[in-house]
Amino acid sequence: MPIKITMPQLSPTMEAGTLARWLVKEGDDVSSGDILAEIETDKATMEVESIDEGKVGKILVAEGTDDVPVNEVIAILLEDGEDAGDLGDVTADTPAPKPEAKAEDAPEEEAESEPEPAKSEAPAPKASSDEGDGSRVKASPLARSMAKQAGLDLGALDGSGPHGRIIKRDVEAALESGGGKKAAPAVAEEKTPAASTPAPAGDREFEEIKVSNMRRVIAERLQEAKQTIPHFYLTVDCEIDKLLAMRKDLNGRSDAYKISVNDFVTRALALALRKVPDANAEWAGKSIRKYRAADVAVAVAIEGGLITPVVRDADQKGLAAISNEMKELAQRARDGKLAPEEYQGGTFSISNLGMYGIKQFDAVINPPQAGILAIGTGEQRPVVRDGALDIATVMSVTLSCDHRVVDGAIGADLLTAFKGFIEDPLTMLL
């Protein structure tokens, strides 16, 4: 019996993915373990292996298709002895692809499949509904959907379909010319959802950039964080001259590692979390989860967004181990090759913009974690010691806390412990 190949769930939170590329074509023989396709999730591009042996009978989802739901059938595999005639029963109950993924003549097909009124009539003048949404204008479902997403007033468009019906190419032409934008009344403006598409800034030229899966998920999670997590912020200045001297000394001893300031920061945060376990927690609705392991997620900038590889049990690892592991994770993150378990499940996060010369900033918490540490640049500043003015290399650190889990005193204790390790780095080696 033909075998259905479905869109796999490559991470616990994955609901849909982009079928980036097929590595097989119809008629190809495949064996168990052969790579069938590349699937783009919100964080990485991953390869899908065949579990069974057989011949690729039919590819149902074209490469480049976005938002393919998990478990949707994407291809059919024929077993030994089967041929194309056996595909009928399998494809009969397979949902047809969305109209947008079909050929360019989809709008005309829609126009022909939708029955026209029995009475012959001349092309009707454009008419808009009382609500101003163009619901009484004759338009194909695809054109109506496209117009709604783009904020176009269907009543302002000329239809080129049968009997003046508005179809896909009419909407595309309006978008290219910048016409047909809907002018919503002030009262309706208050009811507009936050997720609706805003109108362009007047007649200024702009480039429309398609939102990637990664950027969409980042937007959703950060919006969720700012809307649902009560953030508060604590900032402390850390003198890092001793740390820089130790780093120089350690890096001069061996070529097997190259320790960065961020490696010291990762180690110091992990030890501080072990010292203040109440901060190593997350809000779980009716309970608070306190973690025994200090799994530190480190934000890494990659093309199109950012990702947070996790250094597991960072409090149990030395500086050299953290450094080598982080370099490998960061490189694989930029190559889009991280496995889900390598960027999910951290208990606390670090975001370091010091290399960009940023003095101080407030980072947004990555839910469901209860905090994130924002690291600024180390710079020489005047300090007062024993009543005398001196110069020291100072790094500003800001802790963002989820007030449902971390109260002010707990956050202050965590920062105090962190500052102690950073300013006396020998204690990190004990």
N, C-alpha and C positions, 0 to 999 in steps of 0.2 A: 504494500500500500504506500502511495506517495507520502513523503515526510514533510511536515510544515516546519519551516525555519522562521522563528519569530524574533522580534526585536528584544534582545536580552536586557535584563535589569542589571546594570553594571555597578550600581551603588544603591544603598538602602533608600536614598532620597530621590533617585531617578524616576521620573514619570514619563519622559519622552527623550528622544535623542535625534541627532542628525545622522543620516546614513551618508557619511562623507565619501566613501569610495568602495565600489565592488572590486574585488581582486579575482573574481571568477566571472565567466559569462555563460549564458545558456548553452547547454551541450557539453560543458566541461565535466570530466570525471573528477570526483573529490574523494579523499580518504579521511578517516578519522584523524583529527589534528591539523588538517589543512586550514589555512587562513582563508575565510570567505569574504570578509568585508572589514572596513574600518568604521567605527562608530564614534562620533564626537559627542561627548557629554558636556556638562557645564564646566568641567575642570580639565579634561584630557581627551585625547584621541586614542581609542583602544581597539585592539584587533579581536575579531570574533572567529573562533575556531569551529570547525565542523565536528559534531559528535558522531555522526553516522557516515557511512560510505554510500556512494551513489552517483547519479548524474544530475546536474543542475537542469531541472525541467523547465522552470519558469521563474523569472525575476519579477516580482510584483511591485516593488518600490524602487524607483530610479535613484541612482546615486545623486547626492546633493539635496535630497528631500529633507526638509526641516521638520521638527516636532512630530516624529513618528512615535506613536504611543508604545509603551512597553507591552510586550506580548502580541503586538500586531504582526500578522504573517507578512514576511518580506520576500520570501522565496519558497519554491517547492523543489524538493529533492526526490528524484525517481530512484527506486531500488532496482537491483539487477533483474532484468527481464521485463521491466515496465517501459512504456513509451508515452508519447505525448497524449495519446488517447485516454490514458488513465488520469489525466489532470482534471477532467471535467468535474468529477465528484468533489474534488478537493477545493477547486477554485469557486465552485458554485456558492459555498457558504463563506467565502472570503470577502470582507468589505471592499468595495471599490475604492481606489485612491481618491483623495480630495480633488475637486475640480482644478485647483490651482496647480496641481502637479501634472495635469494632463497637457495636451497640445494646445496651441494658440487658438484653435478653432472651438474651444470649449464654450465660449459665450454664444456662438451661433447654434451649437447643438442644444444648448439650453433653450434658446429662442424657439427652435423647432419642436422640442419636446413639450413645451408648455402650451396647452390649447388656447387658441384665440377665441374671442366671442363669436357666436354663430352669426351675428349680424355684421355684414361688411360695413366698414366705416373708414372715412378718410383719416389721415394722420391727425391725431388730436393735439390741440395746443398743450403746452406744458402746464401742469397744475401742481400746486403744492398743497399738503394737508394743513388742517388748522394748527397742528402742532409744529409745522415748518420742517418736518423730517422727510418730506418727499414720498410719503407712504402711498399717495394716490397717483404717483407718476409711474408709467409703465417702464419697468426695468427688470433685467434678469436678476436672479438671486445673487449671482456672483458680483454683478455691477453694483447692486444695492449694498452688499457687504463691503466692497472696496470703497465705495463712497462714504459709508459710515465711518470706517477706520481712518480715512483721510480728512474727514470733516467737510465733505463736499455737499452742496445743496443740489439734489437731483433735479429739482424744479428749474434750476438755472442752466441745465445741459440740454443739448440737442441730441436726440437719439438717431442712430444710423441703422438700427435694426428694423425688422418688419413692423409696419404701422407706427413708425417713430419710436420704437422701443429702445431704451438705453441699454447698451451692452458694454462689455469690458473695454473695448477700444475707445469708446466715448469717454469713459472715466479716465483712462490713461492719457488721452489727448488733453483733457481738462487739467490733469495734474502737471503735464509738461508746460502748458500755457499759463498755469497759475490762476486759472479762472474757476468759478463755481464755488469759492469758499463761502461757507455758511456764516452769516452774521447773527450770532445768538443774542437774544434779548438779555438785558441785565439780570432779570429775575431768574431766567433759565440758567444763567452762568453760575449761580450759587449752587445749583443742583448737579452741575457737571462733575462726574467722578474724577478723582485725582489722577486716575490712570488714563484718562482720555488724551487724545493727541492735541497738543496746543497748536494754535495757528502760527505760521511763520511771522517773523518780525517785519511787518509791512511788505514792501516789494523788494527787499534785499535778497540777493542771491545766496543760496546755501546748498550744501551737499547733504543728501539724505544717506545716512549710514545704517545699514541693517544691523539690528541688535543681535549679537551672538548669544548662544546659550549661556556662555560664561557671564557676559555682561548682564543678561536678564536675571540670572540667579543672584549675582552680586547686588543688583538693584533691589530685588525682592527681599533679600536677607537684611540689607542695611536699612531699608525702609521699615521692615519688621522690628529691627533692633531699636531704632529711634522712636517708633510709635509705641512699643510695648515694654521696653526696658527703661526703668528710671535711672538714668546715668547721673553720677556725680564724679567730680575730678579732684585729684590730689597731686600736687607737684612738689618735687624736691630736687635740690641741686646736689650733684655728687662730684667730688674732686677725684680726678682719675690719673693724676701724675704717677702714683705708685703702680697703678694698673698698666699704664703705657710702658713704664720701665720694665715691669715683669714680662709683658708681652714681647718686648724687644729682646730681652734676655732669653726667653724660651724659644723664640723663633730662630735665634742665632745658634742654638744647640743642635738642631737637626733639620734635615731637608724633608723628613717624613711627614711634616705637618706645617701649616701656616695659620696660626691662631689669629683670629680677628677680634676686634672689640666686641662684636656681636656674640661671639662664642663665650666671652666672659659674661656678657649680659644674660645669655641663655642659662649658663651654669648658676649665676647668682640668683636669678629668678626661681629656678628649680629648688635651690637650697632654701630660699626664703619661703617658698610654698610648703616645704617640709617643716620649716620652723613655725609657720603660721598656717596650720592645716585648715582652719575655718575659711580661709580665702580660696582654697583649692576645691571649689564647690560649684554647683549650678542649681538654678531654680527648676523644680519639677512639679509645679502646681500645688499639690497637697503635701509635698515634701521637699527637702533640700538634700541633694546628693553630695556627699563629701568624698573626694577621691583620695586614695592612699598613694597612688602613683602620681608623679609630677611629669605629665606629658606636655611639653611646651611646643606650641604651634608658632612658627616664625613666618611672617608675611614675606612673600617673594613676588616681586613685580615680574610679570610675563606679558607677552604680546596680547593685548585685548583685555587685560585685567590683572588680577593677582590671585595667588593661591597660597595656602598655609601648610607646607609640609610639617610633620610633627616629629620632634625628637622625643622618642619614648624613654621614660625613666631617666630623664636628663639629670636628676639629682644623684643617680648612681653611676654616671659616666664622667670621665676626666675631660679636661679641656681639649686634648688632642683627639679623643674619640668623637666629641661633639663637633669639632671643626671638620674632621674628615667626613662624618656622616652628613653634616649640613651642606657641605660642598656637593656631595653626590646627589642629595635630594634636590637642591636648587637647580643643578644642571638638568636632571631628569624632569623637573617641573617645567623648565623653559623648553624642553624638547617635547612636552606633552605626554610623557611616558610614566607618570606617577600612577601607581595602583591606588584604588579608593582608600584602602586602609592606611596609606601613607600620608593622606592629607585630611582624614576625618578622625574625630574623636579626641582631639587635644583638650586638656583641662584648663589651659590658660594661654594667652597669646602675647606675642611681641610684634610691634611694628616700629621699624627703625628707619627714620628719614635723615639721620645725621650725615650720611654720605652726600646728601643734597644740600647741606648747609643750613637745614632747618633748625632753628634754635629750640623751639618748643611747639607742640601741637597736642590736640585732644583726639584720640583714636576712638572709633565706634566699636562697641563690643560685638564680638562674633557669637551670636546665640548658638547653643544654650549656655555658653561659658559665662562666668560672672565677672570677668575682668580682662583688660588688655593693657599692656605697658607700652607707652609711646616714648621712644628714645630720640632725643635731639642731638645736635652736633656737639663735640667737645671743643671748646674754645677758651682762650686765655682771658680771664676776667680778674678784676681786683677783688681780693678777699681780705678780711681783717682777722689777724691771729694775735692773741694776747695784746690787743689794743694797738697793734701796728699794721699798716697796710702792706699787703703782699700780693703776688701774682700767682694764680693757680689755673690749671686746665680744668674747666668745669663743664659738666654735662647735665642738662636739665632733663628730668624724667617725669612724665605725667601718667598717673594710674587712673584709668576709667573703671568705675565700679558699678555693678548692678546692686542698687540699694536694697533690693528684696533679699539679697543673700549676704552682701558685704556691707556692714555698717561702717561709719566713719572711723571708729577705733580700730576695727579689724584692718581696714585699708591702710591706716596710719602705721599699724604694727608691721604690715607686709612691706611697706616702703622703707621703714626704719631698718628692717632686717636686710632688705636688698641693698640699701645704702651702705650698711656695715660691711657686706661682702665686697662691694665694688671699691670702697675706699681702703679696705685692708685685704687685698686679693690673696694674701698668703693663707687666709682662713678658708678659701675655697679649695685649697689643696689638702686640707686635713681630713 
